[in-house]
Amino acid sequence: MERAILEYKGARYELPVIDGTEQERAIDISNLRKDSGLITLDVGYQNTGSCTSAITFIDGDRGILRYRGIPIEVLAERSTFTETAFLLIYGHLPVEAERRAFSERLTENSMIHEDMLRFFDGFPPTAHPMAILSTMVNALSVYYPGYFTEDFESGTFDLMAVRLISKIRTIAAYSFKHSIGEPFVYPRHDLRYCANFLSMMFHSPVKPYEIDPDIEKALNALLILHADHEQNCSTSTVRLVGSSMVNLYASICAGICALWGPLHGGANQHVIEMLEGIQQQGLSVRDCVARAKDKDNRFRLFGFGHRIYKNYDPRAIILKGMCDTLLKKFNISEPLIDIAMELESAALADDFFIERKLYPNVDFYSGILYRMIGIPTNMFTVMFAIGRLPGWIAQWKEMHDSVPLKIGRPRQLYTGPPLSDYVPMDQR
Ligand code: SDX
């Protein structure tokens, strides 16, 4: 095994260097503090690995993304979201018997407890669907209890996983129906995963919804493209919360909340609002790029930049192609796509973005596709959560399968006041 050498105050410390499958290397500092009294500091964990993982591989410089070794481009074209979910969670593509059993369990678990419908009466129609989603997912543990100690003995984990993957659709669709004052449309046992979601979202007793196979295929690809992305903010949150041995529902609830942020999954909603702003306020693309570069301006080019990708996000390339295909197929004129492509060209030609290697990320084009499907803008991040759920579950399982389970507890460097006296009120 190779070793890295740290020399400090005359002492010499040898730190093991471990290799990943794709020749990535890491210095293992597990014993650094015990041996040297030193810790490392890495705000935002830009250089710090929290775990080893066999689920997803990303090469940010070459724009590579693979789930369990299979390129995302192949899965988006040839797989289904439920098959990809199985692959991520169980580590292999299902054989026919496994596929059928998984599909049947998803179907069986698509409804939510009738008592949970009353929760929606308490949400105002204007409630953000991510607030509803996180609330309802956490509440699943009330109606479908499963705690850590039972999860792996009695197969409760497998049941909790299918319950979450199936019911998240139902909760999302019900939040939309609640926001528009329409009756809930129950899941159907004769529809596949994505078709069932579209039916719950857009069918109504007075206006039947016809499922278009191209829309169903696009939704499958959208969810596949979002299904996992190694140790991003929300996945790291799911792992950290799950490391306390809380149940899977609560861990996923935490991940949903982390994803909501505009720097993370919330960006897809902000991209559309940014593009609409340019269109409605008559902003020029040049103004937009200039504002994004202005340090005194909090405005950012949403959908641009990435911690890992210093090249095109491979998902953005696929999504852009899907936009073209669907726009042509449905003969839709979507002015936002023209603005998006103009914005992309302007940014990619600008030294500020070139020097910082800022490219379109997964959120830049996904919103345009969701709009085409009919998803309201404030539900775009909910769609991201539906897609990312299998990845969160897979990462949670991988952490719990690793023995021993270590609770996540980072260190800090204290920079506050030294030992101080308590000053009584009349002396302050
Ligand atoms: C997702 O991690 C994942 O894998 C996430 C994700 C997943 O699948 O889970 O891929 C999903 O969250 C995609 C990212 C969605 N977020 C956005 O589109 C929001 C806009 N992007 C930025 O806020 C930013 O690029 C981040 C948050 C994505 C990444 O931030 P970093 O890695 O901390 O980089 P940084 O903020 O330190 O930026 C480096 C430089 C800075 O300028 P300088 O201080 O060097 O002068 O680039 C600038 C930044 O100001 N910059 C941008 C910018 N992104 C970075 N400037 C303008 N517009 C932007 N979008």
Boltz pocket constraint, residues with backbone or C-beta under 6 A from the ligand:
constraints:
  - pocket:
      binder: B
      contacts: [[A, 44], [A, 226], [A, 228], [A, 229], [A, 231], [A, 232], [A, 233], [A, 262], [A, 263], [A, 264], [A, 265], [A, 267], [A, 292], [A, 293], [A, 299], [A, 300], [A, 301], [A, 302], [A, 303], [A, 304], [A, 305], [A, 306], [A, 307], [A, 308], [A, 356], [A, 358], [A, 361], [A, 362], [A, 363]]
      max_distance: 6.0
